[in-house]
Structure formats: structure tokens, C-alpha cells
Amino acid sequence: MKVLAVEMESAGVFEAVAATGQDISIVVVRAIAGFADDSVDILDVRSEAAENAVTVALELIRRLPTLDTLGPVDEPDTPV
């Protein structure tokens, strides 16, 4: 198996959410602008990669259920 990308920066976010003990969903969208070598000039593709990541994030947000379809929200027992 050839690994093309590894993402470690959001591991802390996942650990912090898990530590709360709450059922919270997270999604990470990254702009990948090349390989971990010199095969691509990063400055040439950074803008396109960022635009692609924004497009994906906006589409994910668009597909989220609305508050009307979720039903009543349970209030937490303790203040946040």
C-alpha cells in the first residue's frame, strides 16, 4: 500500500472532543496541495486546493439537516 497523505494536526481536536464524553460529531476538511516531496510547486496549487476544500466544506454544510428536521434539542444538565 502506498500512502499518499497523512493528516495529524486534527488528532488533538478529536482527542479533546472524546475527552468531553459527549456524543459530538466532527468533520475535518483539509486542502491538500501536493505530495510530501518536490514534485509540485506548492505555490502553484495552494489556491486551487483551498478552493476545493471550501467547496467540499460548503457542500457538507448544505447537506446538514436543518433544525426543523432534527426535532427538539435536549438541554444539557450542567451549564457549558
C-alpha positions as CSV (number, residue, x, y, z in Angstrom):
1,M,0.0,0.0,0.0
2,K,1.3,3.4,-1.0
3,V,0.5,6.2,1.4
4,L,-0.2,9.5,-0.3
5,A,-1.1,11.7,2.7
6,V,-1.1,11.7,6.4
7,E,-3.0,14.2,8.5
8,M,-2.1,14.5,12.2
9,E,-3.0,18.1,13.1
10,S,-6.6,17.4,13.9
11,A,-5.8,14.5,16.2
12,G,-5.8,16.9,19.1
13,V,-9.3,18.1,18.2
14,F,-10.6,14.5,18.1
15,E,-8.9,13.8,21.4
16,A,-10.4,16.9,23.0
17,V,-13.9,16.1,21.8
18,A,-13.6,12.5,23.0
19,A,-12.4,13.7,26.4
20,T,-15.7,15.6,26.9
21,G,-17.6,12.3,26.9
22,Q,-20.3,13.9,24.8
23,D,-21.6,12.5,21.5
24,I,-20.2,15.1,19.2
25,S,-19.5,14.6,15.5
26,I,-16.6,16.3,13.8
27,V,-15.5,16.5,10.2
28,V,-12.1,17.7,9.1
29,V,-11.7,19.1,5.6
30,R,-8.1,19.8,4.5
31,A,-6.7,21.5,1.5
32,I,-4.1,19.1,0.1
33,A,-1.8,20.9,-2.2
34,G,0.7,18.3,-3.2
35,F,2.8,15.3,-2.2
36,A,5.4,15.2,0.6
37,D,8.1,15.8,-1.9
38,D,9.2,18.4,-4.5
39,S,7.1,17.0,-7.4
40,V,4.7,20.0,-7.3
41,D,5.4,23.7,-6.7
42,I,3.2,24.3,-3.7
43,L,2.6,28.0,-4.6
44,D,1.1,26.9,-7.9
45,V,-1.6,24.7,-6.4
46,R,-2.3,26.2,-3.0
47,S,-5.1,28.4,-4.2
48,E,-6.8,25.6,-6.1
49,A,-6.5,23.3,-3.2
50,A,-8.1,25.9,-0.8
51,E,-10.9,26.4,-3.3
52,N,-11.6,22.7,-3.5
53,A,-11.6,22.4,0.3
54,V,-14.1,25.3,0.6
55,T,-16.3,23.7,-2.0
56,V,-16.3,20.4,-0.1
57,A,-17.0,22.1,3.3
58,L,-19.8,24.2,1.9
59,E,-21.4,21.1,0.3
60,L,-21.2,19.2,3.6
61,I,-22.8,22.1,5.4
62,R,-25.5,22.3,2.7
63,R,-26.4,18.7,3.3
64,L,-26.7,19.0,7.1
65,P,-30.2,18.5,8.4
66,T,-32.0,21.7,9.3
67,L,-33.0,22.4,12.9
68,D,-36.6,21.9,11.8
69,T,-35.9,18.3,10.8
70,L,-33.9,17.5,13.9
71,G,-36.7,17.9,16.4
72,P,-36.4,19.2,20.0
73,V,-32.9,19.7,21.4
74,D,-32.2,18.3,24.8
75,E,-30.8,20.9,27.1
76,P,-27.6,19.9,29.0
77,D,-27.9,19.0,32.7
78,T,-24.9,21.2,33.5
79,P,-24.0,24.6,32.2
80,V,-21.4,24.6,29.5
